[in-house]
């Protein structure tokens, strides 16, 4: 899943720590980060809290990856600061 692995890494959280906190195996968590496995709603909610993000933050990150430079500038003009994530 785009963004989760990057955010986890930026925060210095290991796969081991996150998977243990969520109560899943490291293998399953790695599959989740590769979008090969889905987490249930409770685990996903806990993951967002652990990373300090919201689903909306992740959607902005995904959208930002596909935006041109001009579109990124337009989001800034509209008050959306993507770089804060």
Phi and psi restraints in degrees (value plus and minus 20) as a CYANA .aco file:
   2 UNK   PHI     -81.5   -41.5
   2 UNK   PSI     113.2   153.2
   3 UNK   PHI      83.0   123.0
   3 UNK   PSI     -65.0   -25.0
   4 UNK   PHI     -80.7   -40.7
   4 UNK   PSI     -68.3   -28.3
   5 UNK   PHI     -82.5   -42.5
   5 UNK   PSI     -61.6   -21.6
   6 UNK   PHI     -84.8   -44.8
   6 UNK   PSI     -63.3   -23.3
   7 UNK   PHI     -85.4   -45.4
   7 UNK   PSI     -64.1   -24.1
   8 UNK   PHI     -78.7   -38.7
   8 UNK   PSI     -65.3   -25.3
   9 UNK   PHI     -84.0   -44.0
   9 UNK   PSI     -62.6   -22.6
  10 UNK   PHI     -80.8   -40.8
  10 UNK   PSI     -51.8   -11.8
  11 UNK   PHI    -108.4   -68.4
  11 UNK   PSI     -20.0    20.0
  12 UNK   PHI      51.6    91.6
  12 UNK   PSI       4.0    44.0
  13 UNK   PHI    -113.4   -73.4
  13 UNK   PSI     110.7   150.7
  14 UNK   PHI    -102.8   -62.8
  14 UNK   PSI     138.2   178.2
  15 UNK   PHI     -79.2   -39.2
  15 UNK   PSI     -60.3   -20.3
  16 UNK   PHI     -78.6   -38.6
  16 UNK   PSI     -69.0   -29.0
  17 UNK   PHI     -83.2   -43.2
  17 UNK   PSI     -67.7   -27.7
  18 UNK   PHI     -85.3   -45.3
  18 UNK   PSI     -65.8   -25.8
  19 UNK   PHI     -83.5   -43.5
  19 UNK   PSI     -59.9   -19.9
  20 UNK   PHI     -84.4   -44.4
  20 UNK   PSI     -62.3   -22.3
  21 UNK   PHI     -82.3   -42.3
  21 UNK   PSI     -59.0   -19.0
  22 UNK   PHI    -100.7   -60.7
  22 UNK   PSI     -35.4     4.6
  23 UNK   PHI      57.3    97.3
  23 UNK   PSI      13.1    53.1
  24 UNK   PHI    -145.9  -105.9
  24 UNK   PSI     142.2   182.2
  25 UNK   PHI     -91.5   -51.5
  25 UNK   PSI     137.1   177.1
  26 UNK   PHI     -81.0   -41.0
  26 UNK   PSI     -58.8   -18.8
  27 UNK   PHI     -80.5   -40.5
  27 UNK   PSI     -65.6   -25.6
  28 UNK   PHI     -85.3   -45.3
  28 UNK   PSI     -59.3   -19.3
  29 UNK   PHI     -85.0   -45.0
  29 UNK   PSI     -61.0   -21.0
  30 UNK   PHI     -82.1   -42.1
  30 UNK   PSI     -58.1   -18.1
  31 UNK   PHI     -83.5   -43.5
  31 UNK   PSI     -58.9   -18.9
  32 UNK   PHI     -81.7   -41.7
  32 UNK   PSI     -65.3   -25.3
  33 UNK   PHI     -83.6   -43.6
  33 UNK   PSI     -45.2    -5.2
  34 UNK   PHI    -110.9   -70.9
  34 UNK   PSI     -15.4    24.6
  35 UNK   PHI      44.3    84.3
  35 UNK   PSI      12.2    52.2
  36 UNK   PHI    -122.4   -82.4
  36 UNK   PSI     -25.8    14.2
  37 UNK   PHI    -169.0  -129.0
  37 UNK   PSI     123.0   163.0
  38 UNK   PHI    -122.2   -82.2
  38 UNK   PSI     123.2   163.2
  39 UNK   PHI    -115.0   -75.0
  39 UNK   PSI     130.3   170.3
  40 UNK   PHI     -91.0   -51.0
  40 UNK   PSI     145.9   185.9
  41 UNK   PHI     -78.3   -38.3
  41 UNK   PSI     -61.9   -21.9
  42 UNK   PHI     -83.4   -43.4
  42 UNK   PSI     -63.6   -23.6
  43 UNK   PHI     -88.6   -48.6
  43 UNK   PSI     -59.2   -19.2
  44 UNK   PHI     -84.3   -44.3
  44 UNK   PSI     -61.2   -21.2
  45 UNK   PHI     -82.6   -42.6
  45 UNK   PSI     -63.7   -23.7
  46 UNK   PHI     -83.0   -43.0
  46 UNK   PSI     -60.4   -20.4
  47 UNK   PHI     -81.7   -41.7
  47 UNK   PSI     -65.4   -25.4
  48 UNK   PHI     -79.7   -39.7
  48 UNK   PSI     -62.4   -22.4
  49 UNK   PHI     -84.4   -44.4
  49 UNK   PSI     -62.9   -22.9
  50 UNK   PHI     -80.7   -40.7
  50 UNK   PSI     -60.5   -20.5
  51 UNK   PHI    -104.6   -64.6
  51 UNK   PSI     -30.9     9.1
  52 UNK   PHI      51.6    91.6
  52 UNK   PSI      14.0    54.0
  53 UNK   PHI    -148.3  -108.3
  53 UNK   PSI     150.2   190.2
  54 UNK   PHI    -137.7   -97.7
  54 UNK   PSI     144.1   184.1
  55 UNK   PHI     -77.3   -37.3
  55 UNK   PSI     -53.9   -13.9
  56 UNK   PHI     -83.9   -43.9
  56 UNK   PSI     -60.3   -20.3
  57 UNK   PHI     -77.9   -37.9
  57 UNK   PSI     -64.5   -24.5
  58 UNK   PHI     -85.5   -45.5
  58 UNK   PSI     -59.6   -19.6
  59 UNK   PHI     -82.9   -42.9
  59 UNK   PSI     -58.4   -18.4
  60 UNK   PHI     -84.4   -44.4
  60 UNK   PSI     -62.5   -22.5
  61 UNK   PHI     -80.7   -40.7
  61 UNK   PSI     -64.8   -24.8
  62 UNK   PHI     -82.2   -42.2
  62 UNK   PSI     -64.3   -24.3
  63 UNK   PHI     -84.6   -44.6
  63 UNK   PSI     -60.7   -20.7
  64 UNK   PHI     -80.2   -40.2
  64 UNK   PSI     -57.5   -17.5
  65 UNK   PHI     -80.5   -40.5
  65 UNK   PSI     -51.0   -11.0
  66 UNK   PHI    -120.4   -80.4
  66 UNK   PSI     -15.7    24.3
  67 UNK   PHI    -108.9   -68.9
  67 UNK   PSI     127.8   167.8
  68 UNK   PHI     -97.3   -57.3
  68 UNK   PSI     149.7   189.7
  69 UNK   PHI     -79.4   -39.4
  69 UNK   PSI     -60.0   -20.0
  70 UNK   PHI     -83.5   -43.5
  70 UNK   PSI     -60.5   -20.5
  71 UNK   PHI     -87.2   -47.2
  71 UNK   PSI     -56.8   -16.8
  72 UNK   PHI     -82.6   -42.6
  72 UNK   PSI     -63.5   -23.5
  73 UNK   PHI     -82.3   -42.3
  73 UNK   PSI     -57.9   -17.9
  74 UNK   PHI     -85.1   -45.1
  74 UNK   PSI     -56.8   -16.8
  75 UNK   PHI     -85.1   -45.1
  75 UNK   PSI     -56.7   -16.7
  76 UNK   PHI     -85.3   -45.3
  76 UNK   PSI     -60.8   -20.8
  77 UNK   PHI     -85.1   -45.1
  77 UNK   PSI     -48.9    -8.9
  78 UNK   PHI    -107.5   -67.5
  78 UNK   PSI     -12.2    27.8
  79 UNK   PHI      67.1   107.1
  79 UNK   PSI      -8.5    31.5
  80 UNK   PHI    -120.6   -80.6
  80 UNK   PSI      92.7   132.7
  81 UNK   PHI    -121.8   -81.8
  81 UNK   PSI      75.5   115.5
  82 UNK   PHI     -88.9   -48.9
  82 UNK   PSI     -52.1   -12.1
  83 UNK   PHI     -89.5   -49.5
  83 UNK   PSI     -29.8    10.2
  84 UNK   PHI     -94.0   -54.0
  84 UNK   PSI     -35.4     4.6
